Amino acid sequence: IPPYDHPDVMAGQGTVALQGFNAFDGTAKSGFVATAQGGMDFGAASVDLSAPVFVADGGAATTLVTTGAMGLHASQGTALARDGLGGSLTLRAADIDDSMNLKAAAGGLALDATQGGIHVAAGTTLDAGGVIRQFFDTAAYAPGGNLALSATGDITIDDGASMRYGGAAEAGDAGSFKAVAGGALTLGGTYDGHAADGYRGGYFTIGTGGALDLDSLAGLVAAS
């Protein structure tokens, strides 16, 4: 991507393959948008993306994959917004370091570290929460979506990070949060899997190759 300001970068239909490069750097002033089915295969390149947010728009089923490392870096700027619902974004790399907000309203976000760990930094939000849409005098509710983190190594979610997979404030079921680590699992931050009265609350599933503080885990789940 040329080294000048892009307000946004959109990933559309089809899959693009990158070959013969050791590294790929991309910067978007307002954010990245996944818009359709497909994605990008970066080969073995290390991938560094910088933007305020990465959004999965409605109908998106986008995958970014590399056998190298992937870094998602928060940058200053006015984050873009999209109205689409139910899109999905999958990020797959040897290891993943994320400080960029990721959003898939009533959709799915998946982070998959195939040879190492996942780190979600303080101040970062992964948001697949449900939403309300107003159509004239009628309100429609989309349920919460799914957050999934999987790593062969450690998964670390820092204090100050936020996982959102709950239903809309007024109505709608919550979605799910799943984190499975081959190594240690550290669950800092906050977890919002709420649902309004009369609707199903969120699912919270974890797996780890390390030890867990069950008392702290019980408190975390109760607060979600």
JOSULWO-V878933 format. One record per residue. N is the residue number from 1. RES is the residue in three letters. SS is DSSP state (~ for helix, > for strand, _ for the rest). PSI is psi in whole degrees, 0 to 359 (none if undefined). OMEGA is omega in degrees with one decimal (NA if undefined). Layout:
# JOSULWO-V878933
N;RES;SS;PSI;OMEGA + N;RES;SS;PSI;OMEGA
This chain:
# JOSULWO-V878933
1;ILE;_;127;-176.4 + 2;PRO;_;151;-173.0 + 3;PRO;_;53;169.5 + 4;TYR;_;169;-171.4 + 5;ASP;_;129;169.1 + 6;HIS;_;127;177.2 + 7;PRO;_;322;175.0 + 8;ASP;>;159;176.1 + 9;VAL;>;129;-173.5 + 10;MET;>;134;175.2 + 11;ALA;>;113;-173.4 + 12;GLY;_;209;-172.9 + 13;GLN;_;145;175.8 + 14;GLY;>;170;-179.6 + 15;THR;>;130;178.1 + 16;VAL;>;137;178.8 + 17;ALA;>;136;177.3 + 18;LEU;_;126;-177.5 + 19;GLN;_;147;173.3 + 20;GLY;_;12;179.8 + 21;PHE;_;145;177.9 + 22;ASN;_;337;-174.7 + 23;ALA;>;151;174.3 + 24;PHE;>;125;177.7 + 25;ASP;>;131;177.7 + 26;GLY;>;138;179.8 + 27;THR;>;133;176.0 + 28;ALA;_;128;-174.1 + 29;LYS;_;322;-178.1 + 30;SER;_;335;177.3 + 31;GLY;>;167;173.1 + 32;PHE;>;146;-179.8 + 33;VAL;>;126;169.6 + 34;ALA;>;124;-169.7 + 35;THR;_;346;-174.3 + 36;ALA;_;190;178.3 + 37;GLN;>;134;-178.3 + 38;GLY;>;219;178.8 + 39;GLY;>;211;-177.5 + 40;MET;>;132;174.7 + 41;ASP;>;112;-176.1 + 42;PHE;_;9;-179.0 + 43;GLY;_;234;179.7 + 44;ALA;_;10;-176.3 + 45;ALA;_;144;167.6 + 46;SER;>;138;-173.1 + 47;VAL;>;127;175.5 + 48;ASP;>;119;179.6 + 49;LEU;>;136;-178.9 + 50;SER;>;127;179.3 + 51;ALA;>;165;174.5 + 52;PRO;_;330;-173.6 + 53;VAL;>;154;169.8 + 54;PHE;>;119;-173.3 + 55;VAL;>;134;168.6 + 56;ALA;>;113;-178.8 + 57;ASP;_;170;-179.8 + 58;GLY;_;134;179.2 + 59;GLY;_;353;-179.2 + 60;ALA;_;144;169.6 + 61;ALA;>;75;-167.5 + 62;THR;>;137;178.2 + 63;THR;>;129;169.7 + 64;LEU;>;127;-173.9 + 65;VAL;>;141;172.0 + 66;THR;_;152;172.4 + 67;THR;_;358;173.5 + 68;GLY;_;193;178.9 + 69;ALA;_;155;177.0 + 70;MET;>;128;175.6 + 71;GLY;>;130;178.1 + 72;LEU;>;115;-168.3 + 73;HIS;>;130;176.1 + 74;ALA;>;138;176.4 + 75;SER;_;161;179.6 + 76;GLN;_;149;178.8 + 77;GLY;_;168;177.2 + 78;THR;_;114;-175.9 + 79;ALA;_;135;177.3 + 80;LEU;_;164;178.0 + 81;ALA;_;149;176.6 + 82;ARG;_;149;-177.8 + 83;ASP;_;351;-175.6 + 84;GLY;_;151;-178.2 + 85;LEU;_;151;169.3 + 86;GLY;_;8;177.7 + 87;GLY;_;164;179.1 + 88;SER;>;148;178.3 + 89;LEU;>;126;177.0 + 90;THR;>;129;176.8 + 91;LEU;>;120;-175.6 + 92;ARG;>;126;-177.5 + 93;ALA;>;172;177.6 + 94;ALA;_;311;170.7 + 95;ASP;_;156;-172.0 + 96;ILE;>;129;175.5 + 97;ASP;>;114;-170.7 + 98;ASP;>;120;168.7 + 99;SER;_;10;179.0 + 100;MET;_;138;174.9 + 101;ASN;>;137;177.6 + 102;LEU;>;136;-175.4 + 103;LYS;>;131;172.8 + 104;ALA;_;87;-173.9 + 105;ALA;_;123;-179.2 + 106;ALA;_;32;-176.6 + 107;GLY;_;222;-176.4 + 108;GLY;>;138;173.1 + 109;LEU;>;128;-179.9 + 110;ALA;>;129;174.1 + 111;LEU;>;126;-173.8 + 112;ASP;>;111;177.6 + 113;ALA;>;113;-169.2 + 114;THR;_;343;-178.0 + 115;GLN;_;8;-176.5 + 116;GLY;_;221;-172.4 + 117;GLY;_;177;175.4 + 118;ILE;>;134;174.9 + 119;HIS;>;124;174.6 + 120;VAL;>;117;-170.4 + 121;ALA;_;159;174.2 + 122;ALA;_;140;-179.8 + 123;GLY;_;357;-177.8 + 124;THR;_;138;178.2 + 125;THR;>;128;168.2 + 126;LEU;>;115;-167.5 + 127;ASP;>;110;172.1 + 128;ALA;_;25;-174.0 + 129;GLY;_;159;176.8 + 130;GLY;_;162;-175.8 + 131;VAL;>;165;173.9 + 132;ILE;>;139;175.1 + 133;ARG;>;135;-178.9 + 134;GLN;>;123;176.0 + 135;PHE;>;99;-174.5 + 136;PHE;_;247;-177.9 + 137;ASP;_;13;-177.8 + 138;THR;>;132;176.4 + 139;ALA;>;134;175.9 + 140;ALA;>;143;-174.9 + 141;TYR;>;132;173.4 + 142;ALA;>;132;-176.4 + 143;PRO;_;165;176.1 + 144;GLY;_;152;-179.2 + 145;GLY;_;207;-170.7 + 146;ASN;>;132;172.4 + 147;LEU;>;128;-177.9 + 148;ALA;>;125;176.9 + 149;LEU;>;129;-179.1 + 150;SER;>;133;-178.1 + 151;ALA;>;144;172.4 + 152;THR;_;335;177.4 + 153;GLY;_;219;-177.0 + 154;ASP;_;152;167.0 + 155;ILE;>;124;179.8 + 156;THR;>;118;173.6 + 157;ILE;>;115;-173.5 + 158;ASP;_;154;167.5 + 159;ASP;_;138;-177.8 + 160;GLY;_;350;171.7 + 161;ALA;_;163;-176.6 + 162;SER;>;126;175.9 + 163;MET;>;122;-175.9 + 164;ARG;>;119;179.5 + 165;TYR;_;17;-179.2 + 166;GLY;_;172;174.6 + 167;GLY;_;176;175.4 + 168;ALA;_;161;-174.1 + 169;ALA;_;323;-172.9 + 170;GLU;_;332;-174.3 + 171;ALA;_;168;177.1 + 172;GLY;_;141;177.7 + 173;ASP;_;156;171.3 + 174;ALA;_;169;179.3 + 175;GLY;_;228;-175.3 + 176;SER;>;153;171.3 + 177;PHE;>;131;179.6 + 178;LYS;>;129;177.2 + 179;ALA;>;120;-179.3 + 180;VAL;>;117;-176.9 + 181;ALA;>;134;173.0 + 182;GLY;_;335;176.3 + 183;GLY;_;222;-178.2 + 184;ALA;_;150;177.7 + 185;LEU;>;117;179.9 + 186;THR;>;114;-174.7 + 187;LEU;>;84;169.1 + 188;GLY;_;188;175.9 + 189;GLY;_;193;-179.4 + 190;THR;>;154;-174.3 + 191;TYR;>;116;-176.3 + 192;ASP;>;98;175.8 + 193;GLY;_;35;-175.1 + 194;HIS;_;163;169.1 + 195;ALA;_;148;177.0 + 196;ALA;_;161;178.8 + 197;ASP;_;132;178.6 + 198;GLY;_;356;-179.8 + 199;TYR;_;159;-174.8 + 200;ARG;_;132;176.1 + 201;GLY;_;175;-173.3 + 202;GLY;_;156;172.7 + 203;TYR;>;140;-178.1 + 204;PHE;>;110;-174.1 + 205;THR;>;131;179.1 + 206;ILE;>;155;172.5 + 207;GLY;>;145;-177.6 + 208;THR;>;149;172.3 + 209;GLY;_;359;-180.0 + 210;GLY;_;191;-180.0 + 211;ALA;_;157;177.6 + 212;LEU;_;143;171.2 + 213;ASP;_;101;-173.1 + 214;LEU;~;329;178.2 + 215;ASP;~;314;178.8 + 216;SER;~;321;179.3 + 217;LEU;~;317;178.8 + 218;ALA;~;319;177.9 + 219;GLY;~;322;179.1 + 220;LEU;~;315;-179.7 + 221;VAL;~;319;-179.2 + 222;ALA;~;328;-178.7 + 223;ALA;~;350;-174.4 + 224;SER;_;none;NA
